[in-house]
Amino acid sequence: MDYVPMVARWLHFLAGIMWVGLLYYFNFVQVPALKAANADGTAAGITRHVAPLALLYFRWAAVVTWLAGAALLGPNFGNAFSLAPGYAGIGIGAWLGTIMLLNVWVLIWPNQQKILGMKPATDDEKNKARRIALLTSRANTMLSLPMLFFMAGGLTHKAAFGL
Amino acid sequence: MKNPLDSIWGTIISGLVLTAILYAAVKNFLM
């Protein structure tokens, strides 16, 4: 009977680590590495072989994380998302995670497809896509700090709010 | 004014500030 939340929590952690881990990889490793690689003409290896694979795991890990999180909330799903008394802490975490998921699928992925040549785009469109993808990725990195703070408190946030 | 998200440190500091603001809001108004 308690297996569903147990497995959901496990999956939420596994997929969440992959999602946020790859987000941090993009922001802390790939962006500065690409700048250096563009300067010495070695960027193709990253953009052709590393980035598409990293993006594949990144965007699907985001979906699995959200679904496992929703399963973990179970009957408290509505309380969390409506920020009901006692559930506002986890609710803010859930909202931040949801905004991050939408950023991945609505802004980062479609723009990355243009940047990596998976979708036809002019140079002008690619430059615009680069800026949008970078800022959205950075916004998600920024949001990950409060998101993880509120997720780390669990469902009740006893430690953080003295409940 | 420069966009703080243009640098990784600006991003981290913005995230910390947002955490503090949301924590205070939840503690004082929502719990």
N, CA and C atoms of all chains as a GROMACS GRO file, in nm:
protein
  582
    1MET      N    1   0.081  -0.119   0.000
    1MET     CA    2   0.000   0.000   0.000
    1MET      C    3   0.086   0.126   0.000
    2ASP      N    4   0.199   0.122   0.073
    2ASP     CA    5   0.286   0.239   0.076
    2ASP      C    6   0.392   0.235  -0.034
    3TYR      N    7   0.379   0.138  -0.124
    3TYR     CA    8   0.481   0.124  -0.228
    3TYR      C    9   0.476   0.237  -0.330
    4VAL      N   10   0.356   0.288  -0.360
    4VAL     CA   11   0.344   0.393  -0.462
    4VAL      C   12   0.424   0.518  -0.422
    5PRO      N   13   0.401   0.576  -0.302
    5PRO     CA   14   0.482   0.693  -0.265
    5PRO      C   15   0.631   0.662  -0.254
    6MET      N   16   0.664   0.540  -0.210
    6MET     CA   17   0.805   0.504  -0.197
    6MET      C   18   0.873   0.501  -0.334
    7VAL      N   19   0.810   0.435  -0.430
    7VAL     CA   20   0.867   0.426  -0.565
    7VAL      C   21   0.864   0.563  -0.632
    8ALA      N   22   0.754   0.638  -0.610
    8ALA     CA   23   0.743   0.772  -0.670
    8ALA      C   24   0.854   0.862  -0.617
    9ARG      N   25   0.884   0.856  -0.488
    9ARG     CA   26   0.990   0.939  -0.430
    9ARG      C   27   1.126   0.901  -0.489
   10TRP      N   28   1.148   0.770  -0.503
   10TRP     CA   29   1.274   0.719  -0.559
   10TRP      C   30   1.291   0.770  -0.703
   11LEU      N   31   1.186   0.753  -0.784
   11LEU     CA   32   1.190   0.799  -0.923
   11LEU      C   33   1.205   0.951  -0.932
   12HIS      N   34   1.136   1.022  -0.842
   12HIS     CA   35   1.143   1.168  -0.840
   12HIS      C   36   1.287   1.213  -0.816
   13PHE      N   37   1.354   1.145  -0.724
   13PHE     CA   38   1.494   1.179  -0.694
   13PHE      C   39   1.585   1.144  -0.812
   14LEU      N   40   1.570   1.022  -0.865
   14LEU     CA   41   1.656   0.976  -0.976
   14LEU      C   42   1.643   1.069  -1.097
   15ALA      N   43   1.519   1.091  -1.139
   15ALA     CA   44   1.497   1.174  -1.258
   15ALA      C   45   1.534   1.319  -1.230
   16GLY      N   46   1.505   1.365  -1.107
   16GLY     CA   47   1.537   1.504  -1.070
   16GLY      C   48   1.686   1.530  -1.071
   17ILE      N   49   1.763   1.431  -1.024
   17ILE     CA   50   1.909   1.446  -1.026
   17ILE      C   51   1.958   1.453  -1.171
   18MET      N   52   1.900   1.368  -1.258
   18MET     CA   53   1.942   1.372  -1.398
   18MET      C   54   1.905   1.507  -1.462
   19TRP      N   55   1.783   1.554  -1.436
   19TRP     CA   56   1.736   1.680  -1.494
   19TRP      C   57   1.822   1.798  -1.447
   20VAL      N   58   1.828   1.816  -1.315
   20VAL     CA   59   1.899   1.933  -1.263
   20VAL      C   60   2.050   1.916  -1.283
   21GLY      N   61   2.097   1.791  -1.277
   21GLY     CA   62   2.240   1.766  -1.304
   21GLY      C   63   2.277   1.810  -1.445
   22LEU      N   64   2.193   1.776  -1.543
   22LEU     CA   65   2.221   1.818  -1.681
   22LEU      C   66   2.202   1.968  -1.698
   23LEU      N   67   2.106   2.027  -1.624
   23LEU     CA   68   2.089   2.173  -1.627
   23LEU      C   69   2.217   2.242  -1.580
   24TYR      N   70   2.274   2.190  -1.469
   24TYR     CA   71   2.398   2.248  -1.417
   24TYR      C   72   2.515   2.221  -1.512
   25TYR      N   73   2.513   2.102  -1.577
   25TYR     CA   74   2.616   2.072  -1.678
   25TYR      C   75   2.612   2.178  -1.789
   26PHE      N   76   2.491   2.207  -1.840
   26PHE     CA   77   2.479   2.307  -1.947
   26PHE      C   78   2.534   2.442  -1.901
   27ASN      N   79   2.490   2.485  -1.781
   27ASN     CA   80   2.524   2.620  -1.736
   27ASN      C   81   2.666   2.635  -1.685
   28PHE      N   82   2.714   2.533  -1.612
   28PHE     CA   83   2.846   2.547  -1.551
   28PHE      C   84   2.958   2.492  -1.640
   29VAL      N   85   2.927   2.398  -1.730
   29VAL     CA   86   3.032   2.333  -1.811
   29VAL      C   87   3.020   2.366  -1.960
   30GLN      N   88   2.903   2.333  -2.019
   30GLN     CA   89   2.896   2.340  -2.166
   30GLN      C   90   2.902   2.482  -2.221
   31VAL      N   91   2.831   2.576  -2.157
   31VAL     CA   92   2.831   2.714  -2.210
   31VAL      C   93   2.972   2.773  -2.210
   32PRO      N   94   3.044   2.770  -2.096
   32PRO     CA   95   3.181   2.823  -2.103
   32PRO      C   96   3.273   2.738  -2.192
   33ALA      N   97   3.252   2.605  -2.196
   33ALA     CA   98   3.338   2.520  -2.280
   33ALA      C   99   3.316   2.552  -2.428
   34LEU      N  100   3.189   2.578  -2.465
   34LEU     CA  101   3.160   2.609  -2.606
   34LEU      C  102   3.224   2.740  -2.648
   35LYS      N  103   3.230   2.834  -2.555
   35LYS     CA  104   3.294   2.963  -2.586
   35LYS      C  105   3.441   2.938  -2.623
   36ALA      N  106   3.507   2.855  -2.542
   36ALA     CA  107   3.648   2.823  -2.568
   36ALA      C  108   3.661   2.740  -2.696
   37ALA      N  109   3.568   2.644  -2.714
   37ALA     CA  110   3.575   2.555  -2.832
   37ALA      C  111   3.548   2.632  -2.962
   38ASN      N  112   3.458   2.732  -2.956
   38ASN     CA  113   3.433   2.814  -3.075
   38ASN      C  114   3.558   2.892  -3.113
   39ALA      N  115   3.633   2.933  -3.011
   39ALA     CA  116   3.754   3.013  -3.037
   39ALA      C  117   3.861   2.930  -3.108
   40ASP      N  118   3.872   2.799  -3.075
   40ASP     CA  119   3.977   2.719  -3.142
   40ASP      C  120   3.920   2.620  -3.244
   41GLY      N  121   3.793   2.640  -3.281
   41GLY     CA  122   3.735   2.562  -3.391
   41GLY      C  123   3.704   2.417  -3.359
   42THR      N  124   3.683   2.385  -3.230
   42THR     CA  125   3.654   2.245  -3.193
   42THR      C  126   3.512   2.228  -3.139
   43ALA      N  127   3.424   2.326  -3.166
   43ALA     CA  128   3.288   2.321  -3.109
   43ALA      C  129   3.200   2.213  -3.170
   44ALA      N  130   3.232   2.170  -3.293
   44ALA     CA  131   3.143   2.077  -3.363
   44ALA      C  132   3.121   1.947  -3.286
   45GLY      N  133   3.223   1.897  -3.221
   45GLY     CA  134   3.211   1.773  -3.144
   45GLY      C  135   3.105   1.786  -3.036
   46ILE      N  136   3.103   1.901  -2.970
   46ILE     CA  137   3.006   1.923  -2.862
   46ILE      C  138   2.866   1.941  -2.920
   47THR      N  139   2.854   2.028  -3.020
   47THR     CA  140   2.720   2.058  -3.073
   47THR      C  141   2.660   1.940  -3.150
   48ARG      N  142   2.745   1.857  -3.211
   48ARG     CA  143   2.694   1.746  -3.290
   48ARG      C  144   2.669   1.620  -3.208
   49HIS      N  145   2.758   1.593  -3.112
   49HIS     CA  146   2.750   1.464  -3.043
   49HIS      C  147   2.708   1.474  -2.896
   50VAL      N  148   2.750   1.578  -2.826
   50VAL     CA  149   2.721   1.585  -2.682
   50VAL      C  150   2.587   1.653  -2.655
   51ALA      N  151   2.568   1.772  -2.712
   51ALA     CA  152   2.448   1.851  -2.680
   51ALA      C  153   2.316   1.780  -2.714
   52PRO      N  154   2.301   1.716  -2.831
   52PRO     CA  155   2.172   1.652  -2.861
   52PRO      C  156   2.138   1.540  -2.762
   53LEU      N  157   2.240   1.462  -2.723
   53LEU     CA  158   2.217   1.352  -2.628
   53LEU      C  159   2.185   1.406  -2.489
   54ALA      N  160   2.260   1.508  -2.449
   54ALA     CA  161   2.234   1.570  -2.318
   54ALA      C  162   2.093   1.628  -2.314
   55LEU      N  163   2.051   1.691  -2.425
   55LEU     CA  164   1.916   1.750  -2.431
   55LEU      C  165   1.807   1.644  -2.429
   56LEU      N  166   1.835   1.528  -2.490
   56LEU     CA  167   1.738   1.419  -2.491
   56LEU      C  168   1.708   1.374  -2.348
   57TYR      N  169   1.813   1.342  -2.272
   57TYR     CA  170   1.794   1.299  -2.133
   57TYR      C  171   1.737   1.411  -2.048
   58PHE      N  172   1.783   1.535  -2.074
   58PHE     CA  173   1.741   1.653  -1.999
   58PHE      C  174   1.589   1.673  -2.007
   59ARG      N  175   1.535   1.673  -2.130
   59ARG     CA  176   1.393   1.708  -2.142
   59ARG      C  177   1.301   1.595  -2.096
   60TRP      N  178   1.343   1.469  -2.116
   60TRP     CA  179   1.258   1.359  -2.071
   60TRP      C  180   1.271   1.334  -1.922
   61ALA      N  181   1.389   1.362  -1.866
   61ALA     CA  182   1.405   1.353  -1.720
   61ALA      C  183   1.314   1.456  -1.653
   62ALA      N  184   1.296   1.571  -1.718
   62ALA     CA  185   1.208   1.675  -1.662
   62ALA      C  186   1.064   1.623  -1.654
   63VAL      N  187   1.021   1.553  -1.758
   63VAL     CA  188   0.884   1.499  -1.759
   63VAL      C  189   0.867   1.393  -1.650
   64VAL      N  190   0.964   1.301  -1.642
   64VAL     CA  191   0.955   1.193  -1.542
   64VAL      C  192   0.958   1.252  -1.401
   65THR      N  193   1.042   1.353  -1.380
   65THR     CA  194   1.049   1.417  -1.248
   65THR      C  195   0.913   1.475  -1.209
   66TRP      N  196   0.851   1.544  -1.303
   66TRP     CA  197   0.721   1.608  -1.273
   66TRP      C  198   0.614   1.503  -1.246
   67LEU      N  199   0.608   1.400  -1.329
   67LEU     CA  200   0.506   1.296  -1.311
   67LEU      C  201   0.525   1.222  -1.179
   68ALA      N  202   0.650   1.189  -1.147
   68ALA     CA  203   0.677   1.119  -1.021
   68ALA      C  204   0.644   1.210  -0.903
   69GLY      N  205   0.671   1.341  -0.918
   69GLY     CA  206   0.638   1.437  -0.813
   69GLY      C  207   0.487   1.445  -0.793
   70ALA      N  208   0.413   1.444  -0.904
   70ALA     CA  209   0.266   1.449  -0.896
   70ALA      C  210   0.214   1.323  -0.826
   71ALA      N  211   0.273   1.208  -0.859
   71ALA     CA  212   0.232   1.083  -0.795
   71ALA      C  213   0.266   1.085  -0.646
   72LEU      N  214   0.379   1.145  -0.613
   72LEU     CA  215   0.422   1.154  -0.474
   72LEU      C  216   0.328   1.244  -0.394
   73LEU      N  217   0.281   1.352  -0.454
   73LEU     CA  218   0.185   1.439  -0.386
   73LEU      C  219   0.053   1.365  -0.364
   74GLY      N  220   0.018   1.280  -0.460
   74GLY     CA  221  -0.102   1.198  -0.448
   74GLY      C  222  -0.225   1.281  -0.413
   75PRO      N  223  -0.293   1.247  -0.303
   75PRO     CA  224  -0.416   1.321  -0.267
   75PRO      C  225  -0.388   1.466  -0.226
   76ASN      N  226  -0.261   1.500  -0.202
   76ASN     CA  227  -0.227   1.637  -0.162
   76ASN      C  228  -0.194   1.727  -0.282
   77PHE      N  229  -0.210   1.672  -0.404
   77PHE     CA  230  -0.177   1.748  -0.526
   77PHE      C  231  -0.250   1.883  -0.529
   78GLY      N  232  -0.380   1.880  -0.506
   78GLY     CA  233  -0.461   2.002  -0.509
   78GLY      C  234  -0.422   2.098  -0.398
   79ASN      N  235  -0.399   2.045  -0.277
   79ASN     CA  236  -0.358   2.129  -0.164
   79ASN      C  237  -0.226   2.201  -0.194
   80ALA      N  238  -0.132   2.126  -0.256
   80ALA     CA  239  -0.002   2.186  -0.286
   80ALA      C  240  -0.016   2.298  -0.388
   81PHE      N  241  -0.082   2.268  -0.500
   81PHE     CA  242  -0.088   2.368  -0.607
   81PHE      C  243  -0.181   2.485  -0.574
   82SER      N  244  -0.273   2.466  -0.479
   82SER     CA  245  -0.357   2.580  -0.439
   82SER      C  246  -0.297   2.651  -0.317
   83LEU      N  247  -0.176   2.609  -0.277
   83LEU     CA  248  -0.105   2.667  -0.162
   83LEU      C  249  -0.193   2.669  -0.037
   84ALA      N  250  -0.264   2.559  -0.014
   84ALA     CA  251  -0.352   2.547   0.102
   84ALA      C  252  -0.271   2.557   0.230
   85PRO      N  253  -0.333   2.603   0.342
   85PRO     CA  254  -0.260   2.616   0.468
   85PRO      C  255  -0.186   2.487   0.503
   86GLY      N  256  -0.058   2.502   0.536
   86GLY     CA  257   0.025   2.386   0.570
   86GLY      C  258   0.092   2.322   0.450
   87TYR      N  259   0.048   2.357   0.331
   87TYR     CA  260   0.104   2.296   0.209
   87TYR      C  261   0.172   2.399   0.119
   88ALA      N  262   0.181   2.524   0.167
   88ALA     CA  263   0.235   2.630   0.081
   88ALA      C  264   0.383   2.606   0.049
   89GLY      N  265   0.458   2.550   0.145
   89GLY     CA  266   0.600   2.525   0.122
   89GLY      C  267   0.622   2.431   0.005
   90ILE      N  268   0.562   2.313   0.014
   90ILE     CA  269   0.578   2.216  -0.095
   90ILE      C  270   0.509   2.268  -0.222
   91GLY      N  271   0.403   2.346  -0.203
   91GLY     CA  272   0.331   2.403  -0.318
   91GLY      C  273   0.418   2.498  -0.399
   92ILE      N  274   0.495   2.583  -0.329
   92ILE     CA  275   0.586   2.674  -0.400
   92ILE      C  276   0.690   2.592  -0.476
   93GLY      N  277   0.742   2.486  -0.411
   93GLY     CA  278   0.838   2.399  -0.479
   93GLY      C  279   0.777   2.336  -0.603
   94ALA      N  280   0.652   2.290  -0.590
   94ALA     CA  281   0.584   2.225  -0.703
   94ALA      C  282   0.559   2.325  -0.816
   95TRP      N  283   0.520   2.447  -0.782
   95TRP     CA  284   0.498   2.549  -0.885
   95TRP      C  285   0.629   2.584  -0.957
   96LEU      N  286   0.737   2.599  -0.878
   96LEU     CA  287   0.866   2.633  -0.940
   96LEU      C  288   0.910   2.521  -1.035
   97GLY      N  289   0.892   2.395  -0.991
   97GLY     CA  290   0.928   2.281  -1.076
   97GLY      C  291   0.844   2.279  -1.203
   98THR      N  292   0.716   2.315  -1.190
   98THR     CA  293   0.627   2.317  -1.307
   98THR      C  294   0.668   2.426  -1.406
   99ILE      N  295   0.702   2.543  -1.353
   99ILE     CA  296   0.749   2.653  -1.440
   99ILE      C  297   0.876   2.609  -1.513
  100MET      N  298   0.965   2.542  -1.439
  100MET     CA  299   1.091   2.494  -1.501
  100MET      C  300   1.064   2.392  -1.611
  101LEU      N  301   0.967   2.302  -1.588
  101LEU     CA  302   0.932   2.202  -1.690
  101LEU      C  303   0.880   2.272  -1.817
  102LEU      N  304   0.792   2.371  -1.797
  102LEU     CA  305   0.737   2.444  -1.913
  102LEU      C  306   0.849   2.518  -1.986
  103ASN      N  307   0.942   2.577  -1.910
  103ASN     CA  308   1.056   2.645  -1.974
  103ASN      C  309   1.134   2.550  -2.063
  104VAL      N  310   1.152   2.426  -2.015
  104VAL     CA  311   1.228   2.327  -2.093
  104VAL      C  312   1.158   2.300  -2.226
  105TRP      N  313   1.027   2.271  -2.221
  105TRP     CA  314   0.957   2.225  -2.341
  105TRP      C  315   0.909   2.338  -2.431
  106VAL      N  316   0.881   2.455  -2.372
  106VAL     CA  317   0.825   2.564  -2.453
  106VAL      C  318   0.935   2.657  -2.505
  107LEU      N  319   1.041   2.677  -2.425
  107LEU     CA  320   1.144   2.773  -2.467
  107LEU      C  321   1.280   2.712  -2.499
  108ILE      N  322   1.330   2.625  -2.411
  108ILE     CA  323   1.467   2.574  -2.432
  108ILE      C  324   1.473   2.478  -2.551
  109TRP      N  325   1.390   2.374  -2.551
  109TRP     CA  326   1.400   2.270  -2.654
  109TRP      C  327   1.371   2.323  -2.795
  110PRO      N  328   1.262   2.396  -2.820
  110PRO     CA  329   1.240   2.445  -2.958
  110PRO      C  330   1.353   2.536  -3.007
  111ASN      N  331   1.409   2.617  -2.916
  111ASN     CA  332   1.519   2.705  -2.958
  111ASN      C  333   1.649   2.629  -2.979
  112GLN      N  334   1.672   2.527  -2.895
  112GLN     CA  335   1.792   2.444  -2.914
  112GLN      C  336   1.787   2.369  -3.047
  113GLN      N  337   1.667   2.330  -3.089
  113GLN     CA  338   1.654   2.260  -3.218
  113GLN      C  339   1.699   2.350  -3.332
  114LYS      N  340   1.669   2.480  -3.321
  114LYS     CA  341   1.715   2.575  -3.423
  114LYS      C  342   1.867   2.592  -3.417
  115ILE      N  343   1.919   2.605  -3.295
  115ILE     CA  344   2.063   2.628  -3.276
  115ILE      C  345   2.144   2.510  -3.329
  116LEU      N  346   2.096   2.387  -3.301
  116LEU     CA  347   2.172   2.267  -3.338
  116LEU      C  348   2.144   2.219  -3.480
  117GLY      N  349   2.059   2.294  -3.551
  117GLY     CA  350   2.032   2.260  -3.691
  117GLY      C  351   1.932   2.147  -3.710
  118MET      N  352   1.856   2.114  -3.605
  118MET     CA  353   1.753   2.009  -3.618
  118MET      C  354   1.628   2.066  -3.684
  119LYS      N  355   1.616   2.198  -3.681
  119LYS     CA  356   1.503   2.269  -3.742
  119LYS      C  357   1.564   2.378  -3.830
  120PRO      N  358   1.508   2.400  -3.949
  120PRO     CA  359   1.567   2.505  -4.034
  120PRO      C  360   1.552   2.643  -3.970
  121ALA      N  361   1.661   2.723  -3.977
  121ALA     CA  362   1.658   2.859  -3.922
  121ALA      C  363   1.766   2.943  -3.989
  122THR      N  364   1.735   3.071  -4.008
  122THR     CA  365   1.836   3.162  -4.065
  122THR      C  366   1.936   3.196  -3.955
  123ASP      N  367   2.046   3.259  -3.993
  123ASP     CA  368   2.148   3.298  -3.894
  123ASP      C  369   2.089   3.392  -3.790
  124ASP      N  370   2.001   3.480  -3.838
  124ASP     CA  371   1.936   3.576  -3.748
  124ASP      C  372   1.848   3.504  -3.646
  125GLU      N  373   1.772   3.408  -3.696
  125GLU     CA  374   1.684   3.330  -3.608
  125GLU      C  375   1.766   3.247  -3.509
  126LYS      N  376   1.880   3.197  -3.556
  126LYS     CA  377   1.967   3.118  -3.468
  126LYS      C  378   2.024   3.205  -3.356
  127ASN      N  379   2.062   3.327  -3.389
  127ASN     CA  380   2.117   3.417  -3.287
  127ASN      C  381   2.011   3.451  -3.183
  128LYS      N  382   1.890   3.474  -3.229
  128LYS     CA  383   1.779   3.504  -3.139
  128LYS      C  384   1.751   3.381  -3.050
  129ALA      N  385   1.751   3.263  -3.112
  129ALA     CA  386   1.725   3.138  -3.039
  129ALA      C  387   1.832   3.114  -2.933
  130ARG      N  388   1.957   3.149  -2.966
  130ARG     CA  389   2.069   3.132  -2.871
  130ARG      C  390   2.046   3.214  -2.745
  131ARG      N  391   2.002   3.337  -2.767
  131ARG     CA  392   1.979   3.430  -2.654
  131ARG      C  393   1.862   3.380  -2.566
  132ILE      N  394   1.755   3.339  -2.631
  132ILE     CA  395   1.637   3.291  -2.556
  132ILE      C  396   1.672   3.164  -2.479
  133ALA      N  397   1.741   3.070  -2.546
  133ALA     CA  398   1.776   2.942  -2.481
  133ALA      C  399   1.870   2.966  -2.363
  134LEU      N  400   1.967   3.056  -2.381
  134LEU     CA  401   2.062   3.084  -2.272
  134LEU      C  402   1.990   3.144  -2.152
  135LEU      N  403   1.909   3.248  -2.179
  135LEU     CA  404   1.842   3.316  -2.067
  135LEU      C  405   1.742   3.224  -1.997
  136THR      N  406   1.674   3.138  -2.072
  136THR     CA  407   1.578   3.046  -2.010
  136THR      C  408   1.651   2.942  -1.927
  137SER      N  409   1.763   2.894  -1.979
  137SER     CA  410   1.843   2.796  -1.906
  137SER      C  411   1.897   2.858  -1.777
  138ARG      N  412   1.941   2.983  -1.787
  138ARG     CA  413   1.990   3.054  -1.668
  138ARG      C  414   1.874   3.079  -1.570
  139ALA      N  415   1.756   3.112  -1.624
  139ALA     CA  416   1.639   3.134  -1.537
  139ALA      C  417   1.607   3.005  -1.462
  140ASN      N  418   1.616   2.891  -1.530
  140ASN     CA  419   1.589   2.764  -1.463
  140ASN      C  420   1.695   2.734  -1.356
  141THR      N  421   1.820   2.771  -1.383
  141THR     CA  422   1.925   2.752  -1.282
  141THR      C  423   1.894   2.839  -1.160
  142MET      N  424   1.851   2.962  -1.185
  142MET     CA  425   1.813   3.052  -1.075
  142MET      C  426   1.695   2.992  -0.997
  143LEU      N  427   1.592   2.946  -1.069
  143LEU     CA  428   1.472   2.890  -1.004
  143LEU      C  429   1.502   2.760  -0.930
  144SER      N  430   1.607   2.688  -0.974
  144SER     CA  431   1.637   2.560  -0.910
  144SER      C  432   1.679   2.580  -0.764
  145LEU      N  433   1.734   2.696  -0.731
  145LEU     CA  434   1.776   2.719  -0.591
  145LEU      C  435   1.657   2.720  -0.496
  146PRO      N  436   1.558   2.811  -0.516
  146PRO     CA  437   1.440   2.803  -0.428
  146PRO      C  438   1.361   2.674  -0.447
  147MET      N  439   1.355   2.620  -0.570
  147MET     CA  440   1.280   2.497  -0.592
  147MET      C  441   1.336   2.386  -0.503
  148LEU      N  442   1.468   2.369  -0.503
  148LEU     CA  443   1.528   2.262  -0.422
  148LEU      C  444   1.516   2.292  -0.272
  149PHE      N  445   1.520   2.420  -0.236
  149PHE     CA  446   1.501   2.457  -0.095
  149PHE      C  447   1.363   2.411  -0.048
  150PHE      N  448   1.260   2.440  -0.129
  150PHE     CA  449   1.124   2.405  -0.089
  150PHE      C  450   1.096   2.255  -0.104
  151MET      N  451   1.161   2.190  -0.201
  151MET     CA  452   1.145   2.045  -0.214
  151MET      C  453   1.213   1.974  -0.097
  152ALA      N  454   1.328   2.025  -0.054
  152ALA     CA  455   1.406   1.958   0.051
  152ALA      C  456   1.330   1.956   0.183
  153GLY      N  457   1.234   2.047   0.201
  153GLY     CA  458   1.156   2.048   0.324
  153GLY      C  459   1.051   1.937   0.329
  154GLY      N  460   1.037   1.864   0.218
  154GLY     CA  461   0.938   1.756   0.215
  154GLY      C  462   0.796   1.810   0.211
  155LEU      N  463   0.701   1.725   0.246
  155LEU     CA  464   0.560   1.764   0.234
  155LEU      C  465   0.520   1.865   0.341
  156THR      N  466   0.576   1.852   0.461
  156THR     CA  467   0.525   1.932   0.572
  156THR      C  468   0.615   2.050   0.612
  157HIS      N  469   0.743   2.046   0.573
  157HIS     CA  470   0.835   2.157   0.604
  157HIS      C  471   0.846   2.185   0.754
  158LYS      N  472   0.846   2.080   0.836
  158LYS     CA  473   0.855   2.099   0.981
  158LYS      C  474   0.981   2.175   1.020
  159ALA      N  475   1.096   2.138   0.957
  159ALA     CA  476   1.223   2.201   0.996
  159ALA      C  477   1.227   2.347   0.956
  160ALA      N  478   1.180   2.378   0.834
  160ALA     CA  479   1.194   2.514   0.783
  160ALA      C  480   1.096   2.612   0.847
  161PHE      N  481   0.977   2.563   0.884
  161PHE     CA  482   0.875   2.657   0.930
  161PHE      C  483   0.827   2.631   1.073
  162GLY      N  484   0.893   2.536   1.140
  162GLY     CA  485   0.859   2.510   1.280
  162GLY      C  486   0.718   2.460   1.301
  163LEU      N  487   0.669   2.382   1.206
  163LEU     CA  488   0.531   2.332   1.219
  163LEU      C  489   0.527   2.210   1.311
  164MET      N  490   2.089   4.876  -1.696
  164MET     CA  491   2.136   4.776  -1.600
  164MET      C  492   2.159   4.641  -1.670
  165LYS      N  493   2.268   4.576  -1.632
  165LYS     CA  494   2.301   4.447  -1.695
  165LYS      C  495   2.207   4.336  -1.643
  166ASN      N  496   2.172   4.244  -1.730
  166ASN     CA  497   2.088   4.133  -1.688
  166ASN      C  498   2.170   4.039  -1.598
  167PRO      N  499   2.126   4.017  -1.472
  167PRO     CA  500   2.207   3.930  -1.383
  167PRO      C  501   2.223   3.788  -1.438
  168LEU      N  502   2.129   3.744  -1.524
  168LEU     CA  503   2.137   3.608  -1.579
  168LEU      C  504   2.244   3.595  -1.687
  169ASP      N  505   2.308   3.707  -1.724
  169ASP     CA  506   2.417   3.698  -1.822
  169ASP      C  507   2.543   3.637  -1.762
  170SER      N  508   2.553   3.638  -1.628
  170SER     CA  509   2.670   3.573  -1.567
  170SER      C  510   2.623   3.464  -1.472
  171ILE      N  511   2.707   3.364  -1.454
  171ILE     CA  512   2.668   3.251  -1.369
  171ILE      C  513   2.657   3.297  -1.223
  172TRP      N  514   2.745   3.389  -1.182
  172TRP     CA  515   2.739   3.438  -1.044
  172TRP      C  516   2.614   3.523  -1.020
  173GLY      N  517   2.577   3.602  -1.122
  173GLY     CA  518   2.453   3.679  -1.113
  173GLY      C  519   2.333   3.588  -1.099
  174THR      N  520   2.339   3.475  -1.172
  174THR     CA  521   2.231   3.376  -1.167
  174THR      C  522   2.220   3.315  -1.027
  175ILE      N  523   2.335   3.278  -0.969
  175ILE     CA  524   2.335   3.215  -0.836
  175ILE      C  525   2.286   3.313  -0.730
  176ILE      N  526   2.335   3.436  -0.738
  176ILE     CA  527   2.294   3.537  -0.638
  176ILE      C  528   2.144   3.565  -0.651
  177SER      N  529   2.095   3.574  -0.776
  177SER     CA  530   1.950   3.595  -0.797
  177SER      C  531   1.871   3.480  -0.736
  178GLY      N  532   1.919   3.357  -0.752
  178GLY     CA  533   1.852   3.240  -0.697
  178GLY      C  534   1.848   3.244  -0.544
  179LEU      N  535   1.958   3.289  -0.483
  179LEU     CA  536   1.963   3.299  -0.336
  179LEU      C  537   1.867   3.406  -0.285
  180VAL      N  538   1.864   3.520  -0.355
  180VAL     CA  539   1.774   3.629  -0.316
  180VAL      C  540   1.628   3.584  -0.330
  181LEU      N  541   1.598   3.517  -0.440
  181LEU     CA  542   1.462   3.468  -0.463
  181LEU      C  543   1.422   3.366  -0.356
  182THR      N  544   1.517   3.280  -0.316
  182THR     CA  545   1.490   3.183  -0.210
  182THR      C  546   1.451   3.255  -0.080
  183ALA      N  547   1.529   3.358  -0.045
  183ALA     CA  548   1.502   3.432   0.079
  183ALA      C  549   1.365   3.501   0.072
  184ILE      N  550   1.334   3.561  -0.043
  184ILE     CA  551   1.205   3.631  -0.058
  184ILE      C  552   1.089   3.532  -0.046
  185LEU      N  553   1.099   3.420  -0.116
  185LEU     CA  554   0.991   3.321  -0.114
  185LEU      C  555   0.976   3.258   0.025
  186TYR      N  556   1.089   3.234   0.092
  186TYR     CA  557   1.085   3.178   0.227
  186TYR      C  558   1.009   3.272   0.321
  187ALA      N  559   1.045   3.402   0.313
  187ALA     CA  560   0.980   3.501   0.400
  187ALA      C  561   0.831   3.509   0.367
  188ALA      N  562   0.798   3.505   0.238
  188ALA     CA  563   0.657   3.516   0.197
  188ALA      C  564   0.577   3.396   0.248
  189VAL      N  565   0.634   3.277   0.232
  189VAL     CA  566   0.562   3.156   0.276
  189VAL      C  567   0.548   3.156   0.428
  190LYS      N  568   0.655   3.189   0.500
  190LYS     CA  569   0.654   3.186   0.646
  190LYS      C  570   0.555   3.287   0.704
  191ASN      N  571   0.552   3.407   0.645
  191ASN     CA  572   0.472   3.513   0.703
  191ASN      C  573   0.328   3.520   0.651
  192PHE      N  574   0.307   3.474   0.529
  192PHE     CA  575   0.173   3.495   0.471
  192PHE      C  576   0.099   3.368   0.433
  193LEU      N  577   0.171   3.257   0.415
  193LEU     CA  578   0.103   3.142   0.357
  193LEU      C  579   0.094   3.020   0.448
  194MET      N  580   0.175   3.012   0.553
  194MET     CA  581   0.172   2.890   0.635
  194MET      C  582   0.070   2.901   0.748
   0.00000   0.00000   0.00000
